[in-house]
Amino acid sequence: MDREVTPFSVWQHFKGPEAFVIAIAEHSETGEKLVVYRCTGNNGQTNHGDGIYARPLAMFLSEVDRKKYPNATQKYRLEKIIAK
């Protein structure tokens, strides 16, 4: 499975919305890598609406918390559906 996050790739959130990756940014103080993405197709399925967000790269690529979401069908929080 392709887990490399690149600009213009599209990812499926385990709750349904799609995430279009705009850029990979670096936090100016800590150096932490951040994924800047546009969330679409939310329809009230997650705790934020459609819009532009930044999430730490490690969290973007993390596995779904099975204790919190035992019925999730994806292994990872976000899985790539279109590579660019």
C-alpha positions as CSV (number, residue, x, y, z in Angstrom):
1,M,0.0,0.0,0.0
2,D,1.3,3.4,-1.0
3,R,1.7,5.5,2.2
4,E,3.7,8.4,0.8
5,V,1.9,11.7,1.2
6,T,2.4,13.9,-1.8
7,P,0.7,17.1,-3.0
8,F,-2.3,16.6,-5.2
9,S,-3.0,13.0,-3.9
10,V,-6.4,12.2,-2.6
11,W,-7.0,10.2,0.6
12,Q,-10.1,8.6,2.1
13,H,-10.8,9.3,5.7
14,F,-12.1,6.2,7.6
15,K,-15.3,8.1,8.4
16,G,-16.1,8.9,4.8
17,P,-14.8,12.3,3.7
18,E,-12.0,12.7,1.1
19,A,-8.8,14.7,1.8
20,F,-7.1,16.5,-1.2
21,V,-3.5,17.1,-0.2
22,I,-2.4,20.7,-1.0
23,A,1.1,20.6,0.5
24,I,3.5,19.2,3.1
25,A,4.5,22.0,5.4
26,E,7.1,22.2,8.2
27,H,6.2,23.8,11.5
28,S,8.4,26.9,11.8
29,E,9.4,26.3,15.5
30,T,9.4,22.5,15.9
31,G,10.2,21.3,12.4
32,E,7.3,18.9,12.6
33,K,5.9,17.9,9.2
34,L,2.3,18.8,8.6
35,V,-0.1,17.8,5.9
36,V,-2.2,20.7,4.5
37,Y,-5.3,19.3,3.0
38,R,-8.8,20.2,1.8
39,C,-11.6,18.1,3.3
40,T,-14.7,17.5,1.1
41,G,-17.8,15.3,1.3
42,N,-17.9,15.5,5.1
43,N,-21.7,15.7,5.4
44,G,-21.4,15.9,9.2
45,Q,-19.5,12.6,9.5
46,T,-16.5,14.1,11.3
47,N,-15.9,16.7,14.0
48,H,-15.0,19.3,11.4
49,G,-16.7,20.5,8.3
50,D,-15.5,20.8,4.7
51,G,-12.6,23.2,4.6
52,I,-8.8,23.5,4.7
53,Y,-6.9,21.9,7.6
54,A,-3.4,21.0,8.7
55,R,-2.7,17.7,10.6
56,P,0.7,16.3,11.7
57,L,2.0,13.9,9.2
58,A,2.4,11.1,11.8
59,M,-1.3,11.5,12.7
60,F,-2.4,11.7,9.0
61,L,-0.7,8.3,8.5
62,S,-1.7,6.7,11.8
63,E,-3.8,3.6,12.2
64,V,-7.5,3.9,13.3
65,D,-7.9,3.6,17.1
66,R,-9.7,0.2,17.2
67,K,-10.8,0.7,20.8
68,K,-12.5,4.0,20.0
69,Y,-13.8,2.9,16.5
70,P,-14.2,-0.9,16.6
71,N,-16.4,-1.0,13.5
72,A,-14.0,1.0,11.2
73,T,-13.4,-0.8,8.0
74,Q,-10.0,0.9,7.1
75,K,-6.8,0.0,8.8
76,Y,-5.5,3.6,8.6
77,R,-7.1,6.9,9.5
78,L,-6.5,8.0,5.9
79,E,-5.8,5.7,2.9
80,K,-4.6,6.9,-0.5
81,I,-7.2,6.5,-3.3
82,I,-5.6,8.7,-6.0
83,A,-1.8,9.1,-6.3
84,K,-0.3,12.1,-8.0
